[in-house]
Amino acid sequence: MSAAIVSPARRGALGVLRSSLGWIVLLILLLIWQVAATAAPAASVASFSTSVSAFFDIVTGPSLTADVLPSIARVLLGFAVAGVAGVVVGLVLGSLPALDPWVHPTISFFRSIPPALIIPVAMVVLGLGPQLVVSVIVFGAFWPVLLNTFDGARRVEPLYRDVARVAHVPRTTLLLRVILPASLPSILAGLRIALSVSVIVMVVAEVLASTDGLGFLMSYAQQTFDVPTTYAAVILLALLGWVLDTAFVAVERRLLRWHPAFRKKNHA
């Protein structure tokens, strides 16, 4: 009852305060980092201000086009390929339970392989270069999309399938007009996981098997004892992950605003 009489202005102020708490904690942690690094300087620790200066050197210098943009392109390309493939295969397998005994052992085997372990094989097959990094990203990001899509398709209300069968709805129409919309929350959950996996796998692949990119830049800075650039690369990767995740959440909210469960969660 009391929540019902809270004025819109006060409710908005409380919302702003709640959303600001996380930023306040982050600022406190950054301040601690700056003070600790300044008070007890060490060769292996760069202060926050020094790291930020190196960060701007990266995004305003040659490294922007040589390392930053190629890494972003690889993440987006690998994520897009893995997303499309995972959704298509997941919908097909989820809508055809008879296929499960045939493909389940293969899926279980390959999804248990850490993406980093296929890098040596990919180096032999593909050689060093962007094609290796993108391929490893696709391999790592494919599985969360596939499994979440498969699970969402299997959880579709059986009544929908029965009605479509009685009405002689074509299988393609059933997939696109019934199973796909009903599975969308699970699909988007898998895509969000795959997006973070894409960034992680990109860094690992570029550290181990690339001659450019953010992972290579960070590894090279570490090997040459360029501590500020090492920290700056970490900050840049964190920002990249945050921006991509924030953008994905905005798209997710737009796509799921019609979904009852999503609307219930946002009005809770």
C-alpha positions in Angstrom: 0.0 0.0 0.0 2.8 2.4 0.9 4.5 1.7 -2.4 1.4 2.8 -4.3 1.4 6.3 -2.7 5.0 7.1 -3.5 5.2 10.1 -5.8 6.6 9.7 -9.3 9.3 12.2 -8.5 10.4 10.3 -5.4 10.3 7.0 -7.2 12.5 8.5 -9.9 15.0 9.8 -7.4 15.2 6.4 -5.7 15.8 4.8 -9.1 18.6 7.2 -9.9 20.1 6.6 -6.4 20.0 2.8 -6.9 21.6 3.0 -10.4 24.3 5.4 -9.0 25.4 3.1 -6.2 27.4 0.8 -8.6 29.2 3.8 -10.1 30.1 5.1 -6.7 31.6 1.8 -5.7 33.6 1.7 -9.0 34.9 5.2 -8.4 36.0 4.3 -4.8 37.9 1.3 -6.2 39.6 3.4 -8.8 40.5 5.9 -6.2 42.0 3.2 -4.0 44.0 1.9 -7.0 45.4 5.4 -7.6 46.3 6.1 -4.0 47.8 2.6 -3.5 49.9 2.8 -6.7 51.1 6.3 -5.8 51.9 5.6 -2.2 53.8 2.4 -2.9 55.2 2.6 -6.4 56.3 -0.7 -7.9 57.7 -1.6 -11.3 54.8 -4.0 -11.9 52.0 -1.6 -10.9 50.9 1.5 -12.9 48.6 4.0 -11.3 45.1 4.7 -12.6 46.1 8.1 -14.0 49.1 6.6 -15.8 47.0 3.8 -17.2 44.4 6.2 -18.5 47.1 8.3 -20.2 48.3 5.2 -21.9 44.7 4.3 -22.8 44.3 7.6 -24.7 47.6 7.0 -26.4 46.2 3.7 -27.7 42.8 5.1 -28.9 44.3 8.2 -30.5 47.4 6.7 -32.0 48.3 4.1 -34.6 47.2 1.2 -32.3 43.5 2.3 -32.9 43.6 1.0 -36.5 46.3 -1.6 -36.0 44.9 -3.3 -32.9 41.7 -1.9 -31.5 39.5 -1.9 -34.6 40.6 -5.3 -35.9 39.8 -6.9 -32.5 36.4 -5.3 -32.5 35.7 -6.5 -36.0 36.8 -10.1 -35.2 34.6 -10.2 -32.1 31.5 -8.9 -34.0 32.1 -11.2 -37.0 32.8 -14.3 -34.9 29.8 -13.6 -32.7 27.5 -13.0 -35.7 28.5 -16.3 -37.4 28.2 -18.3 -34.2 24.9 -16.6 -33.4 23.3 -17.4 -36.7 24.6 -21.0 -36.8 23.7 -21.7 -33.2 20.1 -20.4 -33.6 19.5 -22.3 -36.8 20.9 -25.6 -35.6 19.3 -25.2 -32.1 15.9 -24.6 -33.6 16.1 -27.5 -35.9 17.3 -29.9 -33.2 14.9 -28.6 -30.7 11.9 -29.0 -33.0 12.9 -32.5 -34.1 13.4 -34.6 -30.9 14.0 -37.7 -33.0 17.4 -36.3 -34.0 18.6 -36.0 -30.3 20.0 -39.5 -29.9 22.0 -39.1 -33.1 23.6 -35.7 -32.3 23.7 -35.5 -28.5 27.0 -37.5 -28.1 28.7 -35.4 -30.7 27.5 -32.1 -29.2 28.5 -33.2 -25.7 32.0 -34.1 -26.9 32.8 -30.9 -28.8 31.3 -28.5 -26.4 33.5 -29.9 -23.6 36.6 -28.8 -25.5 37.9 -25.4 -24.2 38.3 -23.0 -27.2 41.9 -22.4 -26.3 42.8 -26.0 -26.9 41.8 -25.8 -30.6 44.2 -23.0 -31.3 47.2 -25.3 -32.0 45.1 -27.3 -34.4 43.8 -24.1 -36.0 47.3 -22.8 -36.4 48.3 -25.8 -38.4 45.1 -25.7 -40.6 44.6 -21.9 -40.9 48.0 -20.4 -40.1 48.4 -17.2 -38.1 46.0 -14.3 -38.9 42.5 -13.0 -38.5 41.0 -16.1 -39.9 42.3 -18.1 -37.0 41.0 -15.7 -34.4 37.6 -15.5 -35.9 37.4 -19.3 -36.3 38.2 -19.8 -32.6 35.7 -17.2 -31.6 33.0 -19.0 -33.6 33.9 -22.3 -32.0 33.7 -20.8 -28.5 30.5 -18.7 -29.0 28.6 -21.3 -30.9 27.8 -23.7 -28.0 26.0 -21.3 -25.6 23.7 -20.2 -28.4 23.1 -23.7 -29.6 22.3 -25.1 -26.2 20.1 -22.2 -25.1 18.2 -22.2 -28.4 17.8 -26.0 -28.2 16.5 -25.7 -24.6 14.1 -22.9 -25.6 12.7 -24.8 -28.5 12.2 -28.0 -26.5 10.3 -26.0 -23.8 7.7 -24.5 -26.2 4.2 -25.3 -25.1 3.2 -28.7 -26.7 -0.3 -27.4 -27.3 1.2 -24.9 -29.9 2.7 -27.8 -31.8 -0.4 -29.9 -31.6 -2.6 -27.0 -33.0 -0.1 -26.4 -35.8 -0.1 -30.1 -36.7 -3.9 -30.3 -36.8 -4.0 -27.1 -38.9 -1.4 -28.6 -41.3 1.0 -25.6 -40.7 4.2 -26.1 -42.8 7.2 -27.0 -40.6 9.1 -23.8 -41.8 6.1 -21.6 -40.7 6.0 -23.5 -37.4 9.7 -22.8 -36.8 9.5 -19.1 -37.7 6.1 -18.1 -36.4 5.7 -20.3 -33.3 8.9 -21.9 -32.1 11.3 -19.0 -32.8 9.2 -16.3 -30.9 8.5 -18.6 -28.0 12.2 -19.5 -27.7 13.4 -15.9 -28.0 14.1 -15.3 -24.3 16.3 -18.4 -24.2 18.0 -17.5 -27.5 18.9 -14.0 -26.3 20.2 -15.4 -23.0 22.5 -17.7 -25.0 23.6 -14.8 -27.3 24.5 -12.7 -24.3 26.7 -15.4 -22.9 28.2 -15.9 -26.3 29.0 -12.2 -26.6 31.1 -12.3 -23.5 32.7 -15.6 -24.5 33.6 -14.0 -27.9 35.6 -11.2 -26.2 37.4 -13.7 -23.9 38.3 -16.1 -26.7 39.4 -13.2 -28.9 41.9 -12.1 -26.3 43.3 -15.6 -25.7 43.6 -16.3 -29.5 45.3 -12.9 -30.1 47.7 -13.5 -27.2 48.7 -17.0 -28.5 48.4 -16.8 -32.2 48.2 -13.3 -33.7 50.4 -10.5 -34.7 48.0 -7.7 -34.0 44.9 -7.0 -32.0 44.3 -6.0 -28.4 45.4 -9.4 -27.0 48.7 -9.1 -29.0 49.1 -5.5 -27.8 48.7 -6.5 -24.2 51.0 -9.5 -24.5 53.7 -7.4 -26.3 53.5 -4.7 -23.7 54.0 -7.2 -21.0 57.0 -8.8 -22.7 58.6 -5.4 -23.2 57.8 -4.3 -19.6 55.5 -1.5 -20.8 53.4 -1.7 -17.7 51.1 1.3 -18.3 50.1 0.0 -21.8 49.4 -3.4 -20.3 47.0 -1.9 -17.8 45.6 0.4 -20.5 44.8 -2.7 -22.7 43.0 -4.3 -19.8 40.9 -1.2 -19.3 40.1 -1.0 -23.0 39.0 -4.7 -23.0 36.9 -4.1 -20.0 35.2 -1.1 -21.6 34.7 -3.0 -24.8 33.0 -5.8 -23.0 30.8 -3.4 -21.0 29.8 -1.4 -24.1 28.9 -4.6 -26.1 26.9 -6.0 -23.1 25.1 -2.7 -22.6 24.2 -2.4 -26.2 23.0 -6.0 -26.2 20.8 -5.5 -23.2 19.2 -2.5 -24.9 18.4 -4.6 -27.9 17.1 -7.4 -25.7 14.7 -5.1 -23.9 13.3 -3.9 -27.2 12.9 -7.4 -28.7 11.3 -8.8 -25.5 9.1 -5.9 -24.5 6.0 -7.9 -25.7 7.0 -11.0 -23.6 4.8 -11.5 -20.5 7.7 -12.8 -18.4 10.0 -9.9 -19.4 7.3 -7.3 -18.7 6.6 -8.8 -15.3 10.3 -8.7 -14.4 10.7 -5.1 -15.4 7.6 -4.0 -13.4 8.4 -6.0 -10.3 
